[in-house]
Each structure stands twice: as structure tokens, then as C-alpha cells.
């Protein structure tokens, strides 16, 4: 499958369009995966917008590495320790 035939006359597409064409995901699923850092396709910023270049999509599905993997979406920093529900107790507050 050539992405140039799926998106004629385009160089880059939005991640939502790429997720829909490749995996059949909704736009919200794609947005959630980008935010979590689990979106499997390379995403770059072009003109202040996130896009997937068709060249990178062709390379990923041909088995090669994308041209610039450092521009892939970075995972959101995770909190180290999550506090339990309810009012903090004196023991948990350290006092």
C-alpha cells in the first residue's frame, strides 16, 4: 500500500488521518496515544502543527527506520508517587 495513493498531492498528514488510514483508530484514540507516548508512527512539528510525513510512513512500513526518530512524540512524565484518596493523615504528611 502506498500512502501517496491514499493521500494524493500531499506531503504530510495529521496524526489523526494517519491513525485512521493505518489502524482504523478514531481521532480521540490517536490523540490519547500521542499524549501517552505510545503512538507507533513518527510525529514531527511543521509550522506549529503535529504531522506525520508520508516519507516516514513509507519507511516505517517498508521495515526501515524513519529519517529522524528523535522528533517522535515523547511520553508524558509520570508521577513518582501517587497519594491515596481522602484527607492526608499526620503520618502520611510527615508531621
N, C-alpha and C positions, 0 to 999 in steps of 0.2 A: 504494500500500500504506500503510495507516495502522498505526502502531505501537501505537495504543491498542486495535486489534482483535487484534493479535498478543499483547500483554501486557495483558489486560483487568484493570481495577481497580488498576493500578499507575501510579506517577508516575515512578519511576526503576528502572533495571535494572542489573545488574552489567555491566562491560565484556565479560566472557566471554559472557553471554547476548546482548548486543548484537552482538558479533562473530559469534556462531553464527547469529543470525537474519538479519543483513545480508549477511555474506560467506561463511558456512559454515565459519568457522575453528574449530579446537579451542580449548579454554581455554588451553593452553600457548602456542599461536601468538599469541593475544591478549595474554597476559602478556608474551611476548617483544617484541611490537610496542610495548606501553606502556612497557616498560623502555628500549627503543631510541629512543623518541620518535617513532615512525612510525605510531602508531595514528591513523587518519584521523577519528575521531569525538571530540567534546569530552568530557572526563572531569572530573568535579568530585568533591570530597570532601564527603560528607554523613554526619555522625555518626562520623567517623573511617574511613569506608569509601569506596572509589572507586566511583562510579556514573556512568552515562550517563542524563541526564534525557530523557524521551520528547519533551518540548517541543523540546530541542536537536536530537534526531534528526529530528523532523519538519521543522525549519528547514533542516538540512543537506541533506536530500533534496528539499526544495522549491526549493533554489537560493539561499536567504538565508543570512546569516551567523548563527552561534549567538549567544545573548544575552550570553555572557561568555567570549570566546575566550581570555582571559588565564588561565583555570583549566584549560586543556588540559594534558595531560601534557608535562612538559618533558624534553628529551633529556638523556641521561646525559652527563656531561662526559667528553670523550675525552682520553686521554693525549697529550701533545705529542710525545714521542719514545719509541719502544719499543726496549728493549735487545734485542740478539741473544741467541741461545741460548748456553749454556755459561758457563764461568767468565770474568768480566771480565778483560781484559788491562790491563797498565800504561798503554797508550796510551789505551784507552777510559776508564779510571778517572781520567785527568788527572794521573797522578803519575809 
